[in-house]
Amino acid sequence: MIRVQEIIHSLDEGKWAKRIRGLVLLLLIGSLGLVYYLNLTRSFTAPEAMDAAQLARNIAEGRGYTTQFIRPLSLDILRQQGAVSDVELSSKFPDITNPPVYPMLLAALMKVLPFEFEIDLQKADEFERYQPEFLIWLLNQALFFVALIQVFRLGEKLFDQPVAWCAALVFLGTELYWKFSTSGLPTMLLLVLFLALARTLVRLEEQGNDGVALGGGWFAGMALWAGALAGLGGLTRYGFAWVILPVLVYLGWFMGRHRGRTVAMALLGFLLVMSPWLVRNAQLSGNLFGTAGLALYSQTDTFPGDTLERTYEPSDAPVNGQDEIKVKVGDRVGLWEIENKLKLNLRHLLVHELPQFSGSWFAVVCLVGLVVPFRNRSLRRLRFFLLMTFAVFALAQALGRTHLSAANGTLAELLARSFGQGAPVTAASGVNGENLLAILGPVSFLFGAGLFFSLLDRWKVDLPEMRLAASTGLVVAASLPVALSFLLPHPYPMANPPYHPAHLQYLRSVPAEHGLAEIKQDDLLMSDIPWAVAWYGNQNCVWLTRTVKPDFYTLYEQFQPVSALYFTEATTDQRYTSRVLNANELNWERFMLDMQMKGDVPDGFPLQAVSDIFAPGQWLFFAVPEEHP
């Protein structure tokens, strides 16, 4: 009888009661996530997401850290560095753009779960969702749930349970993070790492200043862990590595007699994690961050849009024995261009991005909460860390901004159209891997919720029901955007045009319709959406070179012949006056217009066969053997 009473008490008020409530909450969140995924999401649209996914597949299939998405700039850098021969590049092209943690995590997932990459083309008309993207969404949804728990526990530690619940529910109801969780980007992983870093710093500060005698080994170990977390984040997104600066300042300022030991160990942990990968990049490319290290020169007058990564020969010869690639790119970009980039991007960030850095109007409340003084010493010091991180992330985001933050107008318009059913929505501009400020949102929610409850206390609201009603109103108001999204016309599951997975897998078979051999997997394609051809089509694909002459012909003759050339609406649906008529060079838009107007391919072009495979906006050029009639 006593045993039964103990079981009943445990289920009612004991540890099992907490576990049951946690399981119910998990099921509710999982159900909400599934409903959101099935009704308000499409296939991947972010080039970074498809790039990381195809890279992970190569790792899982034993091909090493190689990519099927080939950037002309990467090819130029690797060939000039000479660490990899042209023969090896043709078979296994090493990736020197993406940091490794997220692709490796996806590769581990692909080893465990049954990913089905091939689509039944006989049922292409019935195809709606790509199964591997659903499994990647499950991983990011799990990371979303981990981040939610971290927000609650950090709020419970720094404030109290009402503030923790309020901040966690606001995070749960913010549509920006739902979009990140379904985008295939590594932002959810970065959130988990940053929240763990914040918790580690709070523990270090508390133990270092509460008078409890702890051994120096404990502080050294925790500081080493903090540095390792910063390094793991840096190997998930290179821009995140800037967080090591606020970490070192925080430890040096607030750790008292332990400051020297903790600063040294945090820096050691950061370098131990980052250094092997940076050495690998330097050996292959001569640059610690590969092509990502040249992002400073992107979006300038010399390299507008995506032209930097599409330029095949950006350098000529070494200058004073220095790094050949970076020096020559720097020589072509004036200092005034970088200054203009910084000023323009900082202004855009302050005017448009900062007021909604965490996805809604509640960001303004959070910003106010970050400058309001709190009595809790740990809160004041964590606030100092967050403000420093805001500053360095804003600087990194402004200087490192590329075309990924602002996709070209045509592609953005195409993605907006693909919502279907006349839905009055557009592609989410803030959902990109270069959005570093969004990583700070969940921690800032704690300060926003803390400010809100502090104001409630000043109003001397003694009734618990009124406090509950006020906090419920805040959560509902913050969650209205995602709730109202369900009332809008739902988007079509595929972002078509231009990303139709079945069409991209069918590309290999197009020449067979003309009596020619199919395109083989080891053949090289060129496209204006190479990340999608690599991910969905499992095909080596190089990005359209910046110009037809000389870039395309140089790549074709000196590296590897291009077997097929695939154009989508990203090229064929460009603005006529600015992109075609007034072009200063023979670009691909003018090439396509000439071909359509004259009805044939220019003489001397190596790919003479043409198929308007998915007319009117998509075309495939491929080679015709000389002996073929």
N, C-alpha and C positions, 0 to 999 in steps of 0.2 A: 504493500500500500504506500509506504514511504517513497519507494522508487518511482511509482506512478506520479505522485505529487511533485517530486523533483523534476520529472520530465515535463509535466504540465507547466510548472513554474518557469522552466527553461524556455518553453515555447512561448510563454506569455510575456515574460519580462527579462529572461536571461539571455545568454549568448546566442541561442538558436533563434530568438525573436529578431535580433539584429541581422542574422544571416538570412532569415526568411524575407525581411523587409528589403535587404540588399538585393536578393534574387528577384523579388517582384519589381524593384526599381530597374534592375538590369533588363528584365523582360519588357518592361514598358518602353525603355529607351531603345531597345533593339527593334521593337515593333514600330515605334515612331520613325526610326531610321529606315526601316524597310519600306514603310509607306512613303517617306520622302523620296527614297531612291526610285521607287516604281512610278511615281507621279511627276516628279519635278527635276529629274536628271536626264542627261543624254550620255552618249558615248563620249570618250575623252575628246576634249578640244584643245587642251594646253599642249603645245609641242614638247615642253619639258616632261610632261607625264608620259607621253608615248616614247620619248627618248629613253627615259629611265626604265620603262617596262621592257623595251626591246633589248636594252643592255642587260637587264636582269635575266631575260630568257637565254641570252648567249652565255652568261655565267652558269646558269642552271644546266645547260646542255653541254658543259665542259669546254666551251670555246674561249674561256678566259675573259679578261676585261676588255672585250672587243666590241665594236659597234658596227651596225649596218647603216647607220645614219652618218654619212661622210660629209663633213664641211670642207669646201675648197681651201679655206684658210688652214685647217688642221692638216690637210694633205700637204700643203706648201711647207708648213713648219716641220712636219716629220721628215719630208724629203730633204730639206736643207740641213736639218740636224744630223741626219744620216745614221741614227741609232737603229733604224729598221730599214731593211732593204725593200726595193720596189716589189720584189716577188712576194715577200711576207705581207706587205701592205695590201696587195691584191687579194690575198687569201684571208688574212686576219688583220683587220684595221684596228689598232689600239685606240681606245678612247682617251682623249686628253682634255675633255671639256667638263665632264660630270664628276663630282666627288663621289666616293664609293659606298658610303654607309647605306643609303636608301636602296640603290640597286641591289646590293648584297642582301638586304633584308627581304626584298621582293624575290630574289633568287632562292633564298631559303624557303619562302612560302611556296614557290613553284616546285620545290623538291618534295614538299609535304603534301600539298593538295593536288587533286587531279585537274590540271589546267588543260583545256581543249582549245588549241590554237587554230585548228583547221575548221573551216565553215563548210557545211554541206551546200555546195553551189547549186545543187538541183532544187534546193528549197530557198534560194536567195530571196525570192519575193516575200517569204514568210519571216525572214530574219529581222530581228528587232534589237537584241542586246547581245553584246560580245561577252561570252562566259568568263574569260580571264579578267575582264575589267570588273565584273561582279565580285570575284574573289579578292582582287586588290582593294575594292571598296570595303569588303569585310575586314581586312587588316586595318585600314584607316579608321573604320568605325570602332574597332577595338581600341585603337590608340586614342580616339575621341573620348571613349568611356574612361580610359586611364587618366587622361587629362582632367576630366570632370571630377574624378575622385581626388586628384592632386589639388585642384582648386578648393574643394571642400575642406580637405585636411589642413591646407595652409591657412585658410580663413578661420578654421576652428582654433588653430594654434595662435594666430596673431590677433584675432578679434574674439568672437563668440559664435555659437551655433546659428543664431538668426542671420548674422552677416554672412556666414559661410554658406548657408542655404540660399540666401538671396543671390550672392555672387555666382554660385554654381548653377542656379536656375536661369539667371540672365545669360550665362555662357551657353547653357543648353538651348536657350531660345534665340540665339543670335544666328541669323541665316548665313552670315559670312563664313562661319566655321562649319556649317553644314555643307556649304558649297566646296570648301577646302577638303572636307572629308570624302566627297564624291568626285573630286577633280583628278585624283591620281597623283597629286603633288606631295612632296615630303613635309608639308607644313604641320600636319598632325604630329609627326615624329619630332619636329623642332619644338612644338609646344610642350611635349612630354619632357624633353631634355631641358628646356628653359625652366619649367616649373620645378624639376628636380634640382637644378642649379640654384634657384631662389631658395628652396627649402634647405639646401646644404649651407648656403651663406647665412641664413637665419640661425641655424644650429651652431655654426661656428661663432657667430657674434654672441649668442646667448651664453654658451659655455665659456667663452673668453672673458666675459665681463660680469659673471654672477658670483664670483668669489670661490667657486668650487675648484678644488685642486685636481686637475686632470693632467695626465702625463703628456709630455710634448709629442709623443708618438701619435696620440689621438688627433691632435691638431694637424700634425703633418699628414696623416692619412686622409683626413677630411679635406684638407686643402688640395692634396693630390687628386682626390676624387672630383673636386670642383673644377680643377684644371682639365681633367680628363673629360668631364661633361662638356666644357667649352670646346675642347678639341673634337669630340664626337659631333657636336653641332656644326663645327667648322667643316667637317668631312661629310656633312649632310647638305649644307649650303655654305659655300665659301664666305659669303658676306656675314654669316653668323659668327665667324671667328673673331670679328671685332669686339665681341663681348668680353674677351679676355682682358681688355684694357679696363673697363669698369670693375671687373673682378679683382684685378691687382690693386687698383686704387682703394676699393672697399676693404680689402684685407690689410693693406698698408695703413689705412686711416683708423680702423676700428678694432684691430686685434691686439692692441696694447703691447705687452711684452712678447707676444707671439707673432708680431707682424713680420719680422724678418724670416722666420721659419715658414710661415704660411704663404707669404709671397713667393718665396723660392720654390716651395713644393707645388704650388698652383701652376707656376710657369713651367716647372719640370713636367707635370702631368700633361699640360697642354702640348708641349713639344714632343713628348714621348708618343702621343697619339697622332699628331699631325706630321711629324718629320718623315717617317718612312714613305708616306704617300707623296709628300712634296719632293722628296729625293727622286722618286720614280718619275714624277712629271718632269723634273729638271733633266733627267737623263734622256727622256724621250723627246722633249720639246725645247729644252734650254730655258724654260720658264717654270717657276715653282707651281703656278696654277694653270698651266697649259694655255689654251685659248681663252679660258675664263679670266686670265690675268690681263687680257687686252680689252676688257669691257670698258675701261676708262675712256677708250678712244671711240667707242660706239656711240651712235646718236649725236655725232658732231657734224659740222658742215662737210667735212671731208668724207665721212662714212655715215651718211644718213640711213635710217631704217636698219635693214639687215645686211647692208652691203659689205660690212667689214668681214663677216664670216663667209660671204660668197665671193670674196676677192681671192683669186688664185695666186697672184704674184705681187704681194704687197711690199717686197723688199728686193734689193739688188745685190748688195755686198755688205760685209761687216764694216762697222765704223769704229775705228780706234780699238779694235779687238773686243768690243763689247757685244752683248747679246744681239745677234743679228736681227731677229724678228722684231723685238720690242723697240729697239732703237730706230729702225726704219719706219715703223708705224708711227712712233713718236715724232719723227722728223716730218712726216706728212701731216700731222695734226698740230696746229699751232697752240701755244699756251692759252691764247685768248679764246680758242674754241672750247677748251676744257673749262675755263672760267665761265663762259657763257652757259655751258651745259650745267655746271654746278648751280649757277644763279637761277636759271630757268627751272631746273628740277626742284630746287629748294623752295622756290616760290609756289610751284604746283603742289608740292608736298604740304606746305603751310596752309595754302588756301583750300585745297580740295581733299587731300588725303588725311591730314592730321585731325580735322574735326570729326572724321568718321573712321579713324584708324582701326577701331575694334568692331566696325560693321554697322553701327547705328548711332542715333542721337545720344545714346548713353555714354559714348566716348567723351563728350563734353563734360559730363558729370565726373567721369573718371579723371580727366585732366585737372579739374578743380580739386578733386580729392587728393591728387598727388602734391598739391601745394598747400593743403590745409595741415597745420601742425597737429599731431596726435601726441598724447601723453606717453604712449608705449614707446620705449626706446628702440626696440627692434623694428617697429613700424617706421619710425623716423629714418632709421639707417637703411632699411630696405627701400624706402622712398628715394633716398639719395642715390642708391644703386640704379633704380629704375630710371630716374631722370638722366643719369650719365649714359645709360644704355639707349634711351631715347635719342640723345645727342649723337652718339656714334653710329647708331643704326640709320638715323636720318642722313648723316653724311655719307655712309656707305651706300645707302639706297639712291641718293642723288648722283653720286659719282659712278656707281656701277649700273645705272639704268641702261637697258638695251631695248631692242625691239620687242622683247618678251613682255615688257611692262605695258607697251602700247602697240599692239599688233597693227599692221598696216590697215588702212581704212577698208580696203576691199575684203580682206579676210574677216574683219569685225562685222561688216555688213552681211557677209555670207553666213556667219554663225548666228546673227540675229534672225535672218530669214529662216534658218533651219529649225527655229522653235515651232514653226508650223501653226496652222489654224488662226493666223493673224494675231498671234499673241503680242500684246503691247509690251514686250520686254526685250532687253538687249543683253549681250554677253557681259558678264560681270567683269569689270575692268580691274577690280582689286584682287581677283583670284588669279594670282601668278606667283611663281616661286621667288620673285624679286621683292615681294612685299614683306619686308622685315618687320615693320611696325606692327603688323597684325599679330606677331608672335608675343608682343607685350600685352595684348588685350586681356587674356584671362587673369593675369596678376593685377592689372589695373582695375578689373571689376571689383576686386576686394576693396580697393580704396574708394571707388564710387559707392559701393554698398555701405562701407563704413561711414562715409560722409552723410549718406541718406539717414542712417540710424542715429547718427550724432545730431542731425537736425530734428529728428523725431524726439530725442531726449530733451532738446531745448524747448520744444513746444509743450513739454510736460504732459505728454499723452500717457496716462497711467493705465488705461484699459488695455489688456492684452489683445482683445478683439480688434481694437482700432489699429494697433501696431501691425497685427496680422493683415488687416484689410489694406493698410497703406503699403506694406511690402508686397502683398499680392498684386496690387495695382501697378507697382513699379515693374514687377516681373512681366505682367501681362502687356504693359505698354512697350517694354523693350522687346517683347516677342511678337508684337503685332505684324512686322514685315513678313516673317516666315509663315505666320498663320494666314495672312491675306494672300500669300502666294498660292495657297491651295484653291482659292476662289478664282484665280486667273485661268485662262485656257492652258492646258498642260502642253509642254513641249513634246515634239516628236522624239522618240528615244534615240534616233541617230542624228548626228550633226551633219546632215547631207543637204546641200553641198557644204564642203567638199569631201567629208570623211565618211565614206560608206565602206565598211570592212569587207563585205562580200565583193564589191567592185574591185577593191584593191587586191584581193586574192585572185581575182579572175584575170588580172593584167597579163600574167604569164601565158595564158591560153589565146590571147588575141591574135598573135601571128599565125596560129594554126588555122584560124578562119580564112586566112589568105593563102593557105597551102604551104606555109613555112613552118619551120621547127619552133616549138614552144621556147620561151625564154627560160634558161636554166637558173637555178638558185644562185650559182656562183657568178652569173653575169652581172654587169654593172648597169643600173638604171640611173637616170637623172630626172628630177622632178622639182616642182615648186612646193610640194608638201612631203619632203623626203622622210620626215619623222613618222608619218602615217604609213608610207610605203614600207618602211623598215619594220614597224610594229605589226600592222595588219597583214601585209604581204610577205613578211619574213624574207625580204629581198635587200641585197646591198643597193643603196641608193645614195647618190651624191646630190647635194643641193645645187639648184640652178646657179651657174657661175654669174658673176656680175654683168658680164658682157658676152655676146656671141663671139666676137672677135676682139682680142686674141684669146680670151680666157678659155672658152669652150674648146677651141681647136688645140690649144696648148695642152690642156688636160687630156683630150682625146688621143693626141699623138705621143705625148711624153709619159703618161702614166698607164692608162688602160682604156681601150675602146669602149665607148658607151653603147650598149646594145639596144636601148630604148629610151625615149624621151617622153615623159608623161606630164601633160599640162592640165591644170584644173582652172576653175573660175578665179582662183587667186591671181592668175595671169591673164586669162582671156576676158575677165570682167573688170579690167582696170579703167580708170578715167582716161578718156581719149586725149584731151588737150595736154594735160600735165605729164602723163606717163608715156604717151605714144607720139603725138604730133611734135611736141617740143623737146623730145629726148635728144641729148647731146651725143649719144653714142648708140650703136646698134644693140638695143636691149631686146629681151625676149618678147615684150609686148609688141614692139614694132615688127619683129620677126613673124609673130602669129598673124598680125594684121595683113602683112604682105602675102603670107601664104593663103589666107582666106580670100583676099581680093584677087590675086592672080591665079589661084587654083592649083598651084604646084609648089614644090619645095625648091629653094634656091639651088642653082647649079653648084656642084662641089660639096654640098652638105652631105655628110656620110650616111644620114638616115633618110632614105628616100620614100619609104612606104609610110602611108598615113591612114589612120583609122579614127573616125569620129565616134569612138566607142560608146561614150555616154553623152551624146550630142544634147544640146548644142555647145555646152561649155567645156567639155573635156575631150582631149585629143591624145593619141598615142602615136609617136613616130618610132619606127624600127627599121633595122637594116634589111636590105634585100641582097642575097648572095649574087655575085656576078654571073654565075652560071644559070641563075633562075630567070626564066623568060619574063 
